[in-house]
Amino acid sequence: MKFTILWVDRESAKVFHVSRGIEECSREQGAESGHHAIAGEQIDQYREPLRLFVGAAKLLSISNQFMIVGPGVAKHHFYNYLVEQRPELAKKIFGIASVDHLTEPQLVALSKRYFNRTAS
């Protein structure tokens, strides 16, 4: 069985296509230096850059199902973006999980465990 995992934080998104191991990894880079400037020189710590989400959504468009993982709240912001802007992709989400930086074998194991649990 093939799985797709999106690992996302405030600065980047990585899409992993998984079967027995990581078959392919694509990356979308967000705003430079991690700061998101808005009008009035304010920093909005709770909104992820639209460019990052648009790019990540493009990377996921070929997936049948995918899981969103990552540290912090970026994964939830991306989920909200999909629900509002790309509902056809939001329907393909089979899970969201909080994780720190994982090795490739850990990502593979996480996706298989999570998919098997939600498929039951």
C-alpha distances in whole Angstrom, upper triangle without the diagonal:
4,7,10,13,17,19,23,26,30,30,26,23,20,17,14,11,8,6,8,11,12,12,15,17,19,22,25,28,30,34,36,37,35,38,38,42,43,46,49,48,45,42,40,37,35,34,32,32,31,31,28,26,27,25,22,22,22,19,17,18,15,12,11,11,12,14,18,19,22,26,29,29,27,24,26,28,25,24,27,27,24,26,29,28,25,24,22,19,20,19,15,16,14,16,19,20,23,22,25,24,21,20,17,16,17,15,12,13,14,11,9,12,13,10,10,14,14,12,15
4,7,10,14,16,20,23,27,26,23,19,17,13,10,7,6,5,8,10,10,10,11,14,16,19,21,25,27,31,32,34,32,35,35,38,40,43,46,44,42,39,36,34,32,31,28,29,28,27,24,23,23,22,19,18,18,16,13,15,12,9,9,9,10,12,15,17,20,24,26,26,24,21,23,25,22,21,25,25,22,23,27,26,22,22,19,17,18,17,14,14,13,15,17,18,21,20,22,21,19,18,15,15,16,13,10,12,13,10,9,13,13,10,12,15,15,13,17
4,7,10,13,16,20,23,23,20,16,14,10,8,6,5,6,10,10,10,10,11,12,14,17,19,22,24,28,30,31,29,32,31,35,36,40,42,41,39,35,33,31,29,28,25,26,25,24,21,20,21,19,16,16,17,14,11,13,12,8,8,7,6,8,11,13,16,20,23,22,21,17,20,22,19,18,21,21,19,21,24,23,20,20,18,15,16,15,11,11,10,11,13,15,17,17,19,18,16,16,13,13,14,10,9,11,10,7,8,11,10,8,11,14,13,13,16
4,7,10,13,17,20,20,16,13,10,7,6,5,6,9,12,11,9,10,10,10,11,13,15,18,20,24,26,27,25,28,28,31,33,36,39,37,35,32,30,27,26,24,21,22,21,21,18,16,17,16,12,12,13,10,8,11,10,7,8,7,5,6,9,11,14,18,20,20,18,15,17,19,15,15,19,18,16,18,21,20,17,18,16,13,14,14,10,10,10,11,12,13,16,16,17,16,15,15,13,14,14,10,10,12,11,8,10,13,12,10,14,16,15,15,18
4,6,10,13,17,17,14,10,8,6,5,7,8,11,13,12,10,11,11,10,11,12,14,16,18,21,23,24,22,25,25,29,30,34,36,35,32,29,27,24,22,21,19,20,20,19,16,15,16,15,11,12,14,11,9,12,12,10,11,9,5,5,6,7,10,14,16,16,14,11,14,16,13,13,17,17,15,17,20,20,17,18,17,13,14,15,12,10,10,9,10,10,12,12,14,13,12,13,11,13,12,8,9,11,10,7,11,13,11,11,14,16,15,16,19
4,6,10,13,13,10,7,6,5,6,9,11,15,17,15,12,14,12,10,9,10,11,13,14,18,20,21,19,22,21,25,26,30,32,31,29,25,23,21,19,18,15,16,16,16,12,11,13,12,8,10,12,9,8,12,13,11,13,11,7,6,5,6,8,12,14,14,11,9,12,13,10,11,14,14,13,16,18,17,15,16,16,12,13,15,12,10,11,10,9,10,12,11,13,12,12,14,13,15,14,10,12,14,12,10,14,16,14,14,18,18,17,19,22
4,7,11,11,8,6,5,6,8,11,13,16,18,16,13,15,13,10,10,9,10,12,13,16,18,18,16,19,20,23,25,29,31,29,27,23,21,19,18,17,14,15,16,16,12,12,15,13,10,12,14,12,11,15,16,14,17,14,10,8,6,5,5,9,11,12,10,8,12,13,11,12,15,15,15,18,20,19,18,19,19,16,15,18,16,13,14,12,10,10,10,9,9,9,9,12,11,14,12,9,12,14,12,11,15,16,15,16,19,20,19,21,24
4,7,8,6,4,6,9,11,15,16,20,22,19,17,18,16,13,12,10,9,10,10,13,15,16,13,16,16,20,21,25,27,25,23,20,17,15,14,13,10,12,13,13,9,9,13,12,9,11,14,12,12,16,18,16,19,16,13,11,7,6,5,8,9,9,6,6,10,10,8,11,13,13,13,16,18,17,17,19,19,16,15,18,17,14,16,14,11,11,10,10,10,10,12,15,15,18,16,13,16,18,15,15,19,19,17,19,22,22,21,24,26
4,6,6,6,9,12,15,18,20,23,25,22,20,22,19,16,14,12,11,10,9,11,13,13,10,13,13,17,19,23,25,22,20,16,15,12,12,11,9,11,13,13,10,11,14,13,11,14,17,15,16,19,21,20,22,20,16,14,10,9,6,6,7,8,5,7,10,10,9,12,14,14,15,18,19,19,19,21,22,19,18,21,20,17,19,16,13,12,11,10,10,10,13,16,17,20,18,15,19,20,18,18,22,22,20,22,25,25,24,27,29
4,6,8,12,15,18,21,23,27,29,26,23,25,22,18,16,13,11,10,7,8,10,10,7,9,9,13,15,19,21,19,16,13,11,9,9,9,6,8,11,12,9,10,14,13,12,15,17,17,18,21,23,22,25,23,19,17,14,12,10,9,8,8,6,9,11,10,10,13,14,14,16,19,19,19,19,22,23,20,20,23,22,20,22,19,16,16,14,14,13,13,16,19,20,23,21,19,23,24,21,22,25,26,24,25,29,28,27,30,32
4,7,10,14,17,20,23,26,28,25,22,23,20,16,14,11,9,6,5,6,8,8,6,9,10,13,16,20,22,19,18,14,13,12,12,11,8,9,11,11,8,11,13,12,12,15,17,16,17,20,23,22,25,23,20,18,15,14,11,11,12,12,9,12,14,13,12,16,17,16,18,21,21,20,21,23,24,21,21,25,23,21,23,21,18,18,16,16,14,13,16,19,20,23,21,19,22,25,22,22,26,27,25,26,30,30,29,31,34
4,7,10,13,17,19,23,25,22,18,19,16,13,11,7,6,5,5,8,10,11,9,12,13,17,19,23,25,22,21,18,17,15,15,13,10,10,12,10,7,9,12,10,9,12,14,12,14,17,19,19,22,20,17,16,13,12,10,12,13,13,10,11,14,13,12,15,17,15,16,20,20,19,19,22,22,19,19,22,21,19,21,19,17,17,16,15,14,12,15,16,17,20,19,17,20,22,20,20,23,25,23,24,27,28,27,29,32
4,7,10,13,16,20,22,19,16,17,14,10,8,6,5,7,8,11,13,15,13,16,16,19,21,25,27,25,24,20,19,17,16,15,11,11,12,11,7,8,11,9,6,10,11,9,11,14,16,15,18,17,13,13,10,10,9,12,13,13,10,10,13,12,10,13,15,14,14,18,19,18,17,19,19,16,16,19,17,16,18,16,14,15,14,14,13,12,14,15,15,18,17,14,17,19,17,17,20,22,20,20,24,25,24,25,29
4,6,10,12,16,18,15,12,13,10,7,6,4,6,9,11,15,16,17,16,19,19,23,25,29,31,29,28,24,23,20,20,18,15,15,16,14,10,11,13,10,8,11,12,9,10,14,14,14,17,15,12,12,10,10,10,13,15,16,13,12,15,15,13,15,18,17,16,20,21,20,18,20,20,16,17,20,17,16,17,16,15,15,15,14,13,11,12,13,12,15,15,12,14,17,15,14,18,20,18,19,22,23,22,24,27
4,7,10,13,16,13,10,11,8,5,5,6,8,12,14,18,19,21,19,22,22,26,28,31,34,32,30,27,25,23,22,20,17,17,17,16,12,12,13,11,8,10,10,7,7,11,11,10,13,12,9,10,9,10,12,15,17,17,14,13,16,16,13,15,18,17,15,19,21,19,17,19,18,14,15,17,14,13,15,14,14,15,16,15,15,13,13,14,12,15,15,11,12,16,14,12,16,18,17,16,20,21,20,21,25
4,6,10,12,10,6,7,6,5,7,9,12,15,17,21,22,24,22,25,26,29,31,35,37,35,34,30,28,26,25,24,20,21,21,19,16,16,17,14,11,13,13,10,10,13,12,10,13,12,9,10,11,11,13,16,19,20,17,15,18,19,16,17,21,20,18,21,24,22,20,21,20,16,17,19,15,14,15,15,15,15,16,15,15,13,12,12,9,12,12,9,9,13,12,10,13,16,15,15,18,20,19,20,23
4,7,10,8,6,6,5,7,9,12,15,18,21,24,26,27,26,29,29,33,34,38,40,39,37,34,32,29,28,27,23,24,23,22,19,18,19,16,13,14,14,10,10,12,10,9,11,10,9,11,12,14,16,20,22,23,20,18,21,22,18,19,22,21,19,22,25,23,20,21,19,16,18,18,14,14,14,15,16,17,19,17,18,17,15,14,11,13,14,10,9,13,13,10,12,15,15,14,16,19,18,18,22
4,6,6,5,6,7,9,12,15,18,21,23,27,28,30,28,31,32,35,37,41,43,41,39,36,34,31,30,29,26,27,26,25,22,21,22,20,17,17,18,14,13,16,13,11,12,11,10,11,13,14,17,20,23,24,22,19,22,24,21,21,24,24,22,24,27,26,23,23,22,18,19,20,16,15,14,15,16,17,19,17,18,17,14,13,9,10,11,9,6,10,11,8,9,13,13,12,14,17,17,17,20
4,5,7,7,10,12,15,18,21,25,27,31,32,33,32,35,35,39,41,44,47,45,43,40,37,35,33,32,29,30,30,29,25,25,25,23,20,21,21,17,16,18,15,13,13,13,13,14,17,17,20,23,27,27,25,22,25,27,24,24,27,27,25,27,30,29,26,26,23,21,22,21,17,17,16,17,19,19,21,20,21,20,17,15,12,11,13,11,8,10,12,10,9,13,14,12,13,17,17,16,19
4,7,8,12,14,17,20,24,26,29,33,34,35,33,37,37,41,43,47,49,47,45,41,39,37,35,35,32,33,32,31,28,27,28,26,23,24,24,20,19,21,19,17,17,16,16,16,19,19,21,24,28,29,27,25,27,29,27,26,30,30,28,30,33,32,29,29,27,24,25,25,21,20,19,19,21,20,22,20,21,20,16,14,11,9,12,11,7,9,12,11,9,13,15,14,14,18,19,18,20
4,6,9,11,15,17,21,23,26,30,31,31,30,34,34,38,40,44,46,44,42,39,37,34,33,33,29,30,30,29,26,25,26,24,21,22,22,19,18,21,19,16,18,17,15,16,18,17,19,22,26,27,25,23,26,28,25,25,29,29,27,29,32,31,28,29,27,24,25,25,21,20,19,19,20,19,21,18,19,17,14,11,8,7,10,9,6,9,12,11,11,14,15,15,16,19,20,20,22
4,6,7,11,14,17,20,23,26,27,28,27,30,31,35,37,41,43,41,39,36,34,31,31,30,26,27,27,25,22,22,23,20,18,19,19,15,15,18,16,15,17,16,14,14,16,15,17,20,24,25,23,20,24,25,22,23,27,26,24,27,30,28,26,27,25,22,23,23,20,19,18,18,19,18,20,17,18,15,12,10,7,8,10,8,7,11,12,11,12,15,16,16,18,20,21,21,24
4,7,10,14,17,20,23,27,28,29,28,32,32,36,38,41,44,42,40,37,35,33,32,31,28,28,27,25,22,22,23,20,18,19,18,14,15,17,14,13,16,16,15,16,17,18,20,23,26,27,24,22,26,27,23,24,28,27,25,27,30,28,25,27,24,21,23,24,20,20,19,20,21,21,22,20,21,18,16,14,10,12,14,12,10,14,15,13,14,18,18,17,19,22,22,22,25
4,7,10,14,17,20,24,24,26,25,29,29,32,35,38,41,39,37,34,33,31,30,28,25,24,24,22,19,19,20,16,15,16,15,11,12,15,13,12,15,15,14,15,16,17,18,21,24,25,22,20,24,24,21,22,26,24,22,26,28,26,23,25,23,20,22,23,19,19,19,20,20,21,22,20,20,17,16,14,11,13,15,13,12,16,17,15,16,20,20,19,21,24,24,24,27
4,7,10,13,16,20,21,22,22,25,25,29,31,35,37,35,34,30,29,27,26,25,21,21,21,19,16,17,17,14,12,14,14,10,11,14,13,13,16,16,14,14,14,14,15,18,21,22,19,18,21,22,19,20,23,22,21,24,26,24,22,24,22,19,21,22,19,18,19,19,19,19,20,18,17,15,14,13,10,13,15,12,12,16,16,15,17,20,19,19,22,24,24,24,28
4,7,10,13,17,18,20,19,23,23,26,28,32,34,32,31,28,27,25,24,23,19,18,18,15,13,14,14,10,9,12,11,7,10,13,12,13,16,16,14,15,14,15,15,18,21,21,18,17,20,20,17,19,22,20,19,22,24,22,20,22,21,17,19,21,18,18,20,20,19,20,20,19,18,16,16,15,13,17,18,14,15,19,19,17,20,22,21,21,24,26,25,26,29
4,6,10,13,14,16,16,19,19,22,25,28,31,29,28,24,23,22,21,20,16,15,15,13,10,12,12,9,8,11,11,8,11,14,15,15,19,18,15,16,14,14,14,16,18,19,15,15,19,18,15,18,20,18,18,22,23,21,19,22,21,18,20,22,20,19,21,20,19,19,19,18,17,15,15,16,14,18,18,15,17,21,19,18,21,24,22,23,26,27,26,28,31
4,7,10,12,14,13,16,16,19,21,25,27,25,24,21,20,19,19,17,13,12,12,9,6,9,9,6,6,10,10,8,11,14,15,16,19,19,16,16,14,15,14,16,18,17,14,14,17,16,13,16,18,16,16,20,20,18,17,20,20,17,19,22,20,19,21,20,19,20,19,19,18,16,18,18,18,21,21,18,20,23,22,20,24,26,24,24,28,29,27,29,32
4,7,8,11,10,13,13,16,19,22,25,22,22,19,18,17,17,15,12,10,11,9,6,10,11,8,9,13,13,12,15,17,19,20,23,22,19,19,16,16,15,16,17,17,13,15,18,16,14,18,19,17,18,21,22,20,20,23,23,20,21,24,23,21,24,23,21,21,20,19,18,16,18,19,19,23,23,20,22,25,24,23,26,28,26,27,31,31,30,32,35
4,6,9,8,10,10,13,15,18,21,19,18,15,14,14,14,12,9,7,9,7,5,8,10,9,10,13,14,14,16,18,21,21,24,23,20,20,17,17,15,16,16,15,12,14,16,14,13,16,17,15,17,20,20,18,19,22,23,20,21,24,23,22,24,23,20,21,20,19,18,17,20,22,22,25,24,22,25,27,25,24,28,29,27,28,32,32,31,33,36
4,7,6,7,7,9,12,16,18,15,15,12,13,12,14,12,9,7,9,8,8,11,13,12,13,16,17,17,20,22,24,25,28,27,24,23,20,19,17,17,17,16,13,16,18,15,15,19,19,17,19,22,22,20,21,24,26,23,23,27,26,25,28,26,23,23,22,22,20,20,23,24,25,29,27,25,28,30,28,28,31,33,30,31,35,35,34,36,39
4,5,7,8,11,14,17,19,16,16,13,14,14,16,15,12,10,13,12,11,15,16,15,16,19,20,20,22,25,27,27,31,30,26,25,22,21,19,19,18,19,16,19,21,19,18,22,23,20,23,26,25,24,25,28,29,26,27,30,29,28,30,28,26,25,24,23,21,20,23,24,25,29,28,26,29,31,29,29,33,34,32,34,37,37,36,38,41
4,6,9,11,14,18,19,15,15,12,14,13,16,15,13,12,16,15,13,17,19,18,18,22,23,22,25,27,29,30,33,31,28,26,23,21,18,17,17,18,16,19,21,19,19,23,24,22,24,27,27,26,27,30,31,28,28,32,31,29,31,29,26,25,23,22,20,19,22,24,25,29,28,26,29,31,29,30,33,34,33,34,38,37,37,39,42
4,7,10,13,17,18,15,14,10,11,10,12,12,10,10,13,13,12,14,17,16,17,20,21,21,23,25,28,28,30,29,25,24,20,19,16,14,14,14,12,16,17,15,16,20,20,19,21,24,24,23,24,27,29,26,25,29,28,26,28,26,23,22,20,19,17,17,21,23,24,27,26,24,28,29,27,27,31,32,30,31,35,35,34,36,39
4,6,10,13,14,11,10,7,8,8,11,11,10,10,13,14,13,16,18,18,19,21,23,23,25,27,30,30,33,31,28,26,22,21,18,17,15,15,14,17,19,16,17,21,20,19,22,25,24,23,25,28,30,27,27,30,30,28,30,28,25,24,22,22,20,20,24,26,28,31,29,28,31,33,30,30,34,35,32,34,38,37,36,39,41
4,7,10,12,10,8,6,6,7,10,8,8,7,10,11,12,14,16,17,17,20,21,22,24,26,29,29,31,30,27,26,22,21,19,18,16,15,13,17,17,14,15,19,18,17,20,22,21,20,22,25,28,25,25,29,29,27,29,27,24,24,23,23,22,22,26,28,29,32,31,28,32,33,31,31,34,35,32,34,37,37,35,38,41
4,7,9,6,6,5,7,10,12,11,11,10,12,13,15,17,18,19,21,22,24,25,27,28,32,32,35,33,30,29,25,25,23,22,19,18,17,20,20,17,19,22,21,19,23,24,23,22,25,28,30,28,28,31,32,30,33,31,28,28,26,27,26,26,29,32,33,36,34,32,35,37,35,34,38,39,36,37,41,40,39,41,44
4,6,6,6,6,7,11,12,10,12,11,12,14,16,17,18,20,22,23,25,26,28,29,32,33,35,34,31,30,26,27,24,23,21,19,18,21,21,17,19,22,20,18,22,24,21,21,24,27,29,28,27,31,32,30,33,31,28,29,28,29,28,28,32,34,35,39,37,34,37,39,36,36,40,40,37,38,42,41,39,42,45
4,6,6,9,10,14,15,14,15,14,15,17,19,20,21,23,25,26,28,29,31,32,35,36,38,37,34,33,30,30,28,27,24,23,21,25,24,20,22,25,23,21,25,26,23,23,26,29,32,31,30,34,35,33,36,35,32,32,31,32,32,32,36,38,39,42,40,38,41,43,40,39,43,44,41,42,45,44,42,45,48
4,5,9,11,14,16,16,18,17,19,20,22,23,25,27,28,29,31,33,34,35,39,39,41,40,37,36,32,32,30,28,26,24,23,27,26,23,25,28,25,24,28,29,26,26,30,32,35,34,33,37,38,36,39,37,34,34,32,34,33,34,37,40,41,44,42,40,43,45,42,42,45,46,43,44,48,47,45,48,50
4,7,10,13,15,15,16,16,18,19,21,22,24,25,27,28,30,31,33,34,38,38,40,39,36,35,31,30,28,26,24,23,22,25,25,22,24,27,25,24,28,29,27,27,30,32,35,33,33,36,37,35,38,36,33,33,31,32,30,31,35,37,39,42,40,38,41,43,40,40,44,44,41,43,46,45,44,47,49
4,6,9,12,12,14,14,17,19,19,21,23,24,25,27,29,30,31,33,36,36,38,37,34,32,28,28,25,23,21,19,19,23,22,19,21,24,22,22,25,27,25,25,28,30,33,31,30,34,35,33,35,33,30,30,28,29,28,29,32,35,37,40,37,36,39,40,37,37,41,41,38,40,44,42,41,44,46
4,6,9,10,11,12,15,17,17,18,21,22,22,24,26,27,28,30,34,33,36,34,31,29,25,24,22,20,17,16,15,19,19,16,19,22,20,19,23,25,23,23,26,28,31,29,28,32,32,30,32,30,26,26,24,25,24,25,29,31,33,36,34,32,35,37,34,34,38,38,35,37,40,39,38,41,43
4,6,6,8,10,13,15,15,16,18,20,20,22,24,25,26,28,31,31,33,31,28,26,22,22,19,18,15,13,13,16,16,13,15,18,17,16,20,21,20,20,23,25,28,26,24,28,29,27,29,27,23,24,22,23,22,24,27,30,32,34,32,30,33,34,31,31,35,35,32,34,37,36,34,37,40
4,6,8,10,13,16,15,15,19,20,19,21,24,24,25,27,30,29,31,29,26,24,20,19,16,14,11,10,10,14,13,11,14,17,16,16,19,21,20,21,23,25,27,25,23,27,27,25,27,24,21,20,18,19,19,20,24,27,29,31,29,27,30,31,28,29,32,32,29,31,35,33,32,35,37
4,7,10,12,15,14,14,17,19,18,19,22,23,23,25,28,27,29,26,23,21,18,17,15,13,10,8,8,11,10,8,11,13,12,13,16,17,17,18,20,21,24,22,20,24,24,22,24,21,18,18,17,18,19,20,23,27,28,31,28,26,29,30,27,27,30,30,27,29,32,31,29,32,35
4,6,9,12,11,11,14,16,15,16,19,20,20,22,26,25,27,25,22,21,17,17,15,15,12,9,8,11,10,7,9,12,11,10,14,15,14,15,17,19,22,20,18,22,23,21,23,21,18,19,18,20,20,21,24,27,28,31,28,26,29,30,27,26,30,30,27,29,32,31,29,32,34
4,6,9,7,8,11,12,12,13,16,17,17,20,23,22,24,23,20,18,15,15,13,13,12,9,7,10,10,7,8,11,11,9,13,15,14,14,16,18,20,18,17,21,21,19,22,20,17,18,17,18,18,19,22,24,25,28,26,23,26,28,25,24,28,28,26,27,30,30,28,30,33
4,5,6,7,9,10,11,13,15,16,17,19,22,22,25,24,21,20,17,17,16,16,15,13,10,12,13,10,10,13,13,11,13,16,15,14,16,19,21,18,18,22,22,21,24,22,20,21,20,21,20,21,23,26,26,29,28,25,28,30,27,26,30,31,28,29,32,32,30,32,36
4,5,5,6,9,10,10,12,14,15,16,20,21,23,22,20,20,17,18,17,18,17,15,12,13,14,10,9,13,12,9,11,14,12,11,13,16,18,16,16,20,20,19,23,22,20,21,21,22,23,23,25,27,27,30,29,26,28,30,27,26,30,31,28,28,32,32,30,32,35
4,6,5,6,9,10,11,13,14,16,19,20,23,22,20,20,17,19,18,19,19,17,13,15,16,13,11,15,15,11,13,16,15,13,14,18,19,17,18,21,21,20,24,23,21,23,22,23,23,22,24,26,26,29,28,25,27,30,27,26,30,31,29,29,32,33,31,32,36
4,6,5,6,9,10,11,12,14,17,18,21,20,17,17,14,15,14,16,16,14,11,12,14,11,9,13,14,11,12,16,16,14,14,17,18,16,16,20,19,18,21,20,18,19,19,19,19,19,21,22,22,25,24,21,24,26,24,23,26,28,25,26,29,30,28,30,33
4,5,5,6,9,10,10,12,15,16,18,17,15,15,12,14,14,16,16,13,10,10,12,9,6,10,10,7,8,12,12,10,10,13,15,12,13,16,16,15,18,17,16,18,18,19,19,19,21,23,23,26,24,21,23,25,23,21,25,26,23,23,27,27,25,27,30
4,6,5,6,9,10,11,14,15,18,18,16,17,15,17,17,20,19,17,14,14,15,12,10,12,13,9,9,13,12,9,9,13,14,12,13,17,16,16,20,20,18,21,21,22,23,22,24,25,24,27,27,23,25,27,25,23,26,28,25,25,29,29,27,28,32
4,5,5,6,9,10,13,14,17,17,15,16,15,16,17,19,20,18,14,14,16,14,11,14,15,12,12,16,16,13,12,16,16,13,15,18,17,17,20,20,19,21,21,21,22,21,22,23,22,25,25,21,23,26,24,22,25,27,25,24,28,29,27,28,32
4,5,5,6,9,11,12,15,14,12,13,11,13,13,16,17,16,12,11,14,12,9,11,13,11,10,14,15,13,11,14,14,11,13,16,14,13,16,16,15,17,18,18,19,18,19,20,19,22,21,18,19,22,20,18,22,23,21,21,25,25,23,25,28
4,5,5,6,10,10,13,13,11,13,11,14,16,19,19,17,14,12,14,13,9,10,12,9,8,11,12,10,8,11,11,8,10,13,12,12,15,16,15,18,19,20,21,21,21,23,21,24,23,20,21,23,21,19,22,24,21,20,24,25,22,24,27
4,5,5,8,10,13,14,13,15,14,17,18,21,22,21,17,16,18,16,13,14,16,13,11,15,15,12,10,13,12,10,13,15,14,15,18,19,19,21,22,23,24,23,23,24,22,25,25,21,22,25,23,21,23,26,23,22,26,27,25,25,29
4,6,7,8,12,12,11,13,13,15,16,20,21,20,17,15,18,17,13,15,17,15,13,16,18,15,13,15,14,11,14,16,13,14,16,17,17,19,21,20,21,20,20,20,18,21,21,18,18,22,20,18,20,23,21,20,24,25,23,24,27
4,6,5,9,9,8,10,11,13,16,19,21,19,16,14,16,16,12,12,15,13,11,14,16,14,11,13,11,8,10,12,10,10,13,14,15,17,19,19,21,20,20,21,18,21,20,17,17,20,18,15,18,20,18,17,21,22,20,20,24
4,6,8,10,10,13,14,17,19,23,24,22,19,17,18,18,14,14,16,14,11,14,16,13,10,12,9,7,11,12,10,12,15,16,17,20,22,23,24,24,23,24,22,24,24,20,20,23,22,18,21,23,21,19,22,24,21,21,25
4,7,9,10,14,15,18,21,24,26,25,22,19,21,21,17,17,20,18,15,17,19,17,13,15,12,10,13,13,11,13,15,17,19,21,24,24,25,24,23,24,21,23,23,19,19,22,21,18,19,22,20,18,21,23,21,21,24
4,6,7,10,12,15,18,22,24,23,20,17,19,20,16,15,18,17,14,16,19,17,14,14,11,9,11,11,8,10,11,14,16,18,21,21,23,22,21,22,19,20,20,17,16,19,18,14,16,19,17,14,17,19,17,17,21
4,7,11,13,17,20,24,25,24,22,19,20,21,18,16,19,18,15,16,19,18,14,14,11,9,11,10,6,9,10,13,16,18,22,22,25,24,23,23,21,22,21,18,17,19,18,14,15,18,16,13,16,18,15,14,18
4,7,10,13,17,21,22,21,19,16,17,19,15,14,17,17,13,15,18,18,14,13,11,9,9,8,5,6,6,9,12,15,18,19,21,21,20,21,19,19,19,15,15,16,15,11,12,15,12,10,13,14,12,12,16
4,7,10,13,17,19,18,16,12,14,16,13,12,15,15,12,14,17,17,14,14,12,9,9,10,6,5,6,7,9,12,15,15,18,18,17,18,16,17,16,12,12,14,12,9,11,13,11,9,13,14,12,13,17
4,6,10,14,16,15,14,10,12,14,12,10,14,15,13,14,18,18,15,15,15,11,10,11,9,6,6,5,6,8,11,12,15,15,14,16,15,16,14,11,11,13,10,7,10,12,9,9,12,13,11,13,16
4,7,10,12,11,10,6,9,11,9,8,12,13,11,13,16,16,15,15,15,12,11,13,11,7,8,6,5,7,9,10,12,13,13,16,15,17,15,11,13,14,11,10,13,14,11,12,16,15,14,16,19
4,7,10,10,9,6,9,12,10,10,14,15,14,16,19,19,18,19,19,16,14,16,14,11,11,8,6,5,6,6,9,10,10,13,13,15,12,9,12,13,10,10,13,14,11,13,16,16,15,18,21
4,7,8,7,6,9,11,11,12,15,16,16,18,20,21,20,21,22,18,17,19,18,14,15,12,9,7,5,5,6,7,9,13,14,16,13,11,14,15,12,13,16,16,14,17,20,19,19,22,24
4,7,7,8,10,12,12,14,16,17,18,20,22,23,22,23,25,21,20,22,21,18,18,14,11,9,6,5,5,8,11,14,16,18,15,14,17,18,15,16,19,19,17,20,22,21,21,24,26
4,6,7,9,10,12,13,14,16,18,19,20,21,22,23,25,22,20,22,22,18,19,16,12,10,7,9,9,11,14,18,20,22,19,17,21,21,18,19,22,21,19,22,25,23,23,26,28
4,5,5,6,9,10,11,13,14,16,17,18,19,20,22,19,17,20,20,17,18,15,11,11,9,11,12,14,17,20,22,24,21,19,22,22,19,19,23,22,20,22,25,23,22,25,27
4,5,5,6,9,10,10,12,14,15,16,16,18,20,17,15,19,18,15,17,14,11,11,10,12,12,14,16,19,20,23,20,18,21,22,19,19,22,22,20,21,25,24,22,25,28
4,5,5,6,9,10,11,12,14,15,15,16,17,14,12,15,15,12,13,11,7,8,8,10,12,14,15,18,19,21,18,16,18,19,16,15,19,19,16,18,21,20,19,22,24
4,5,5,6,9,10,11,12,14,14,15,17,14,12,15,15,12,14,11,8,10,10,13,15,17,19,22,22,24,21,19,21,22,18,18,21,21,17,19,22,21,19,22,24
4,5,5,6,9,10,11,12,13,14,17,14,12,16,16,14,16,14,11,13,13,15,17,18,20,24,24,26,24,21,24,25,21,20,24,24,21,22,25,24,22,25,27
4,5,5,6,9,10,10,10,12,14,11,10,13,13,11,14,13,11,13,13,15,17,18,19,22,22,24,22,19,21,23,20,18,22,22,19,20,24,23,21,23,26
4,5,5,6,9,10,10,10,12,10,7,10,11,9,11,10,9,12,13,16,18,19,20,23,23,25,22,19,21,22,19,17,21,21,17,18,21,20,18,20,23
4,5,5,6,8,9,10,13,11,9,12,14,12,15,14,12,15,16,18,20,22,24,27,26,28,26,23,25,26,23,21,24,24,21,21,25,23,21,23,26
4,6,5,6,7,9,12,10,9,13,14,13,16,15,14,17,18,20,22,23,24,27,26,29,27,23,25,27,24,22,25,26,23,23,26,26,23,25,28
4,5,5,4,6,8,6,5,9,10,10,13,13,13,16,18,20,22,23,24,26,25,27,26,22,24,25,22,20,23,24,21,20,24,23,20,22,25
4,6,6,5,8,8,5,8,11,10,14,14,14,17,19,22,24,25,26,29,28,30,28,24,26,27,24,22,24,25,21,21,24,23,20,22,25
4,6,6,10,10,9,12,14,14,17,18,17,20,22,24,26,27,29,31,31,33,31,27,29,30,27,25,28,28,25,24,28,27,24,25,28
4,6,9,9,9,12,14,14,18,19,18,21,23,25,27,27,29,31,30,32,31,27,28,30,27,25,28,29,26,25,28,28,25,26,30
4,5,6,6,9,11,12,15,17,17,20,22,24,26,26,27,29,28,30,29,25,26,28,25,23,25,27,23,22,26,26,22,24,27
4,5,5,6,9,10,14,15,16,20,22,24,27,28,28,30,29,30,29,25,26,28,25,22,24,25,22,21,24,24,20,21,24
4,6,6,7,10,13,15,17,20,23,25,28,28,28,30,28,29,28,25,25,27,24,21,23,25,22,20,23,23,20,20,23
4,5,5,7,11,13,14,17,20,22,24,24,24,26,24,26,25,21,21,23,21,18,20,22,19,17,21,21,18,19,22
4,5,6,9,11,11,15,18,20,23,24,24,26,24,26,24,21,22,23,20,17,20,21,17,16,20,19,16,17,21
4,6,8,11,13,17,20,22,25,26,25,27,26,27,25,22,22,23,20,17,19,20,17,15,18,18,14,15,18
4,6,9,12,15,18,20,23,23,23,24,22,23,22,19,18,20,18,14,16,17,14,12,16,16,13,13,17
4,6,8,11,15,17,19,20,20,22,20,21,20,16,17,18,15,12,14,15,12,11,14,14,11,12,16
4,7,10,14,16,19,20,19,21,19,20,18,15,15,15,13,10,11,12,8,7,10,10,7,9,12
4,7,10,12,16,17,17,19,18,18,16,13,14,14,11,9,11,11,7,8,11,10,8,11,13
4,7,10,13,15,15,18,18,18,16,13,15,15,11,10,13,13,9,11,14,13,11,14,17
4,6,10,12,12,15,16,16,13,11,14,13,9,10,13,12,9,12,14,13,13,16,18
4,7,10,11,15,16,17,13,12,15,15,11,12,16,14,12,15,18,16,16,20,21
4,7,7,11,13,14,10,10,13,13,10,12,15,14,13,16,18,17,18,21,22
4,6,10,12,14,11,11,14,14,12,14,17,17,16,19,21,21,21,24,26
4,7,10,12,9,9,13,14,12,14,17,17,17,19,22,22,23,25,27
4,6,8,6,6,10,10,9,12,14,15,15,17,19,20,21,23,25
4,6,5,6,9,10,11,12,14,15,16,18,20,21,22,24,26
4,5,5,6,9,10,11,12,14,15,17,18,20,21,22,25
4,5,5,6,9,10,11,12,14,15,17,18,20,21,23
4,5,5,6,9,10,10,12,14,15,16,18,20,21
4,5,5,6,9,10,10,12,14,15,16,18,20
4,6,5,6,9,10,11,12,14,16,16,19
4,6,5,6,8,10,11,12,14,15,17
4,6,5,6,8,10,11,12,14,16
4,6,5,6,8,10,11,12,14
4,6,5,6,8,10,10,12
4,6,5,6,9,10,11
4,5,5,6,9,10
4,5,5,6,9
4,6,5,6
4,6,6
4,5
4
